[in-house]
Amino acid sequence: MIIKGKVWKFGDDISTDYLSPSFGMEEPWEERKKKILHIHEAFTKGWQPGDIIVAGQNFGCGSSRESAPANLKRMGIGCVVAESFARIFFRNCMAIAFPVTICKGVSTAFKEGDILELDFERSIVRNQTQDIALEGTRLHPDLLKIVQAGGILESIKCK
């Protein structure tokens, strides 16, 4: 699976409170999606389906809101590539087949607006704008199978 898109940059410790803010949970999707990652005003006004988030350490920290990765997936965000992820957020991403990749050095290798290409299975991250390639942490084959199947529920269905 190759994922390619425009980069939006975020720093360290991006909380699930920003990915699924409580002050918008009861609103219709068209209004709620305007509040996701509201800490980056340009992102809330300019993201497009297929865009990619690049972040620092501990992306998805905070509460275990399953809606946090689900919101990104519903928005059409291609993937998140970060220095590290909060454990529960990472597991929730695997459960719904939302691609995330751990890649040391990614937060300094990209500027906002660069084009990122991710070879998800091989965990190769390329900055096509600056001609930089990084190697991320490969997923365990069992996790890769879950994502390729479409999530945990799809992976356990009898066929």
C-alpha positions as CSV (number, residue, x, y, z in Angstrom):
1,M,0.0,0.0,0.0
2,I,1.5,3.3,-1.1
3,I,0.1,6.5,0.5
4,K,1.0,9.9,-0.9
5,G,-0.2,13.3,0.2
6,K,0.5,16.9,1.4
7,V,2.0,17.2,4.8
8,W,0.4,19.0,7.8
9,K,2.8,19.3,10.7
10,F,2.1,18.9,14.4
11,G,4.4,18.8,17.4
12,D,4.7,16.5,20.4
13,D,1.9,15.3,22.7
14,I,-1.1,15.8,20.4
15,S,-3.9,14.7,22.6
16,T,-7.1,12.8,21.7
17,D,-8.8,15.9,23.1
18,Y,-7.7,17.7,19.9
19,L,-8.5,14.7,17.7
20,S,-12.0,14.3,19.1
21,P,-12.8,17.5,21.1
22,S,-15.6,17.1,23.6
23,F,-17.1,20.5,22.7
24,G,-18.1,19.3,19.3
25,M,-19.1,15.6,19.9
26,E,-22.8,16.2,19.7
27,E,-22.7,18.3,16.6
28,P,-23.4,17.0,13.1
29,W,-20.3,15.7,11.2
30,E,-20.1,18.7,8.9
31,E,-19.7,21.0,11.9
32,R,-17.7,18.6,14.1
33,K,-15.0,18.0,11.5
34,K,-14.2,21.8,11.6
35,K,-13.1,21.4,15.2
36,I,-10.7,18.4,14.8
37,L,-7.2,19.5,15.5
38,H,-8.4,23.0,16.2
39,I,-5.0,23.9,17.6
40,H,-3.8,24.4,14.0
41,E,-6.1,26.9,12.4
42,A,-4.7,26.5,8.9
43,F,-5.3,22.8,9.1
44,T,-8.9,23.1,10.2
45,K,-9.6,25.4,7.2
46,G,-7.3,23.8,4.6
47,W,-7.0,20.0,5.0
48,Q,-8.1,17.9,2.1
49,P,-8.9,14.1,1.9
50,G,-5.6,12.4,1.2
51,D,-3.5,14.8,3.2
52,I,-1.0,13.4,5.7
53,I,-0.1,14.3,9.3
54,V,3.5,14.4,10.4
55,A,4.0,14.7,14.1
56,G,6.5,14.5,17.0
57,Q,6.5,12.3,20.1
58,N,3.4,10.8,21.8
59,F,0.8,11.5,19.1
60,G,-2.7,10.5,20.4
61,C,-1.9,10.8,24.1
62,G,-4.7,11.4,26.6
63,S,-8.0,9.6,26.9
64,S,-8.7,6.3,25.0
65,R,-11.3,7.9,22.7
66,E,-11.9,5.5,19.9
67,S,-13.4,8.5,18.0
68,A,-9.9,10.1,17.7
69,P,-8.5,7.9,14.9
70,A,-12.0,7.3,13.6
71,N,-12.4,11.0,13.0
72,L,-9.1,11.2,11.0
73,K,-10.2,8.2,8.9
74,R,-13.6,9.7,8.3
75,M,-11.9,12.9,7.2
76,G,-10.0,11.0,4.6
77,I,-6.6,11.7,6.2
78,G,-4.2,9.3,4.4
79,C,-2.1,8.4,7.4
80,V,-0.2,9.7,10.4
81,V,3.6,9.4,10.5
82,A,5.1,10.3,13.9
83,E,8.1,10.0,16.0
84,S,6.0,7.9,18.5
85,F,2.4,7.2,19.3
86,A,0.5,6.8,22.5
87,R,-0.1,3.0,23.0
88,I,-4.0,3.1,23.1
89,F,-4.2,5.4,20.2
90,F,-1.9,3.1,18.1
91,R,-4.0,0.1,19.0
92,N,-7.2,1.9,18.1
93,C,-5.7,2.8,14.7
94,M,-4.9,-0.9,14.1
95,A,-8.4,-1.9,15.1
96,I,-10.0,0.3,12.5
97,A,-7.3,-0.1,9.8
98,F,-6.2,3.5,9.9
99,P,-2.5,3.6,8.8
100,V,0.0,5.0,11.2
101,T,3.8,4.6,11.1
102,I,6.5,5.3,13.6
103,C,9.5,7.0,12.0
104,K,12.4,8.5,13.9
105,G,13.5,11.8,12.4
106,V,10.3,12.4,10.5
107,S,9.4,15.6,12.4
108,T,12.6,17.3,11.2
109,A,12.7,15.8,7.7
110,F,9.4,17.5,6.6
111,K,8.1,21.0,6.3
112,E,4.4,21.7,6.1
113,G,3.3,21.4,2.5
114,D,5.9,18.9,1.5
115,I,4.7,15.8,-0.3
116,L,5.2,12.6,1.7
117,E,5.0,9.1,0.1
118,L,4.7,6.1,2.5
119,D,5.3,2.5,1.5
120,F,3.2,1.2,4.4
121,E,4.2,-2.4,4.3
122,R,7.9,-1.6,4.1
123,S,7.7,1.5,6.3
124,I,9.7,3.6,3.9
125,V,8.9,7.3,4.3
126,R,9.9,9.6,1.4
127,N,9.9,13.4,1.3
128,Q,9.4,13.9,-2.4
129,T,9.8,17.6,-2.1
130,Q,13.2,17.5,-0.5
131,D,14.4,14.1,-1.8
132,I,14.8,12.5,1.6
133,A,14.1,8.9,2.5
134,L,13.7,7.5,6.0
135,E,13.0,4.0,7.3
136,G,10.3,3.7,9.9
137,T,9.5,0.9,12.3
138,R,7.9,-2.0,10.4
139,L,4.6,-3.4,11.7
140,H,4.6,-6.9,13.0
141,P,3.2,-9.1,10.2
142,D,0.1,-9.9,12.4
143,L,-0.8,-6.2,12.7
144,L,-0.1,-5.7,9.0
145,K,-2.6,-8.4,8.2
146,I,-5.3,-6.8,10.4
147,V,-4.8,-3.4,8.6
148,Q,-4.8,-5.1,5.2
149,A,-8.0,-6.9,6.1
150,G,-9.8,-3.7,6.9
151,G,-9.5,-3.8,10.7
152,I,-9.8,-6.2,13.6
153,L,-13.4,-7.2,13.0
154,E,-12.8,-7.9,9.3
155,S,-9.7,-9.9,10.1
156,I,-11.6,-12.4,12.3
157,K,-14.6,-13.0,10.0
158,C,-14.9,-16.5,8.7
159,K,-14.5,-16.6,4.9
